[in-house]
Amino acid sequence: MDHHAHMHHGSEASPMDMGHGGMPSGGHRCQMSMLFTWNTQDLCLVFRWWHVSGPLSLIFSLLGVVVLCMGYEYVRSRARRYDASLDATMPSVRKKKSGKLVKGAFYGGQVFYSFFIMLLFMTYNGWVMIAVALGAMLGYLVWGDDEPSGKSVACH
């Protein structure tokens, strides 16, 4: 028996098309490519609600990515300034106790933030990748004046 005629392929539309978890997709589908692409049709960034539906939403999404990535550099800058203020104002024994919680919060926030940016980059969409790099560059130019430019880049 030939079942080929009854099978739906990814490029075909189906009236019963379901999203994740068997729920209706709500009018749009999120496509995830595991290969580099410039395609923005049905592009979702991290969340189902962050869906690119046209040129205007693409522009606003890319601007949002740039601002998010700039924000990461801001958080890194604030953490460095906090460390410097501890070094300047407190003796080392007292500094270790009182500053450890805040330093840990800065570190955890930076790890979370960097992994979120990694998820954006892993859309494998060229436009999003450029927005990530542009945001990192602009953030460094604004808040990275006390950091060497040769810093290694990692998720955390």
Phi, psi and omega in degrees: 000132182269112180264001184301323182292339182264354183273140176257134178258161185305331184272351181268143177273143179229137178293340180256023183298127182245148175273207181291142175072018178076011180268146176302148188281353175073027175097347177216158178241143174266123178258136177240118179261140175260012177233151178303137181208155171254357183292132179245004179291127181059034177277127173241137181255104176066313182245151178299326182285343178269071187254129176276116184249356180180183183300320182292316179292331175295313180299313179295323178295316179295320175297321177298319178296317178301313181296318178300316181290325173297320179300326177298317178295327177295314179299318178299318179297316179297321179295318178295319179294322177297314177303315181296321180292324176295316180298325185278334190249342187233146172294157189297322181293312180293324180299319182298319182286310187282330184268350186296318181296313180294318178297321177295321178295318176300315181297313179299319178297320179293321178296313179301312181300315183293323177290326176297316178297322177300320178296322175299314181297327184281009168291345183061020179267126183302321181295318180293320179299317178296320179296321177298311181296319179296317178297319177296317180296311181295320178297320177294318180296325182277314188242000186262022184293341179258012181240135176295144182287346181274014180303137177287144181261129178212168179294336176201000000 
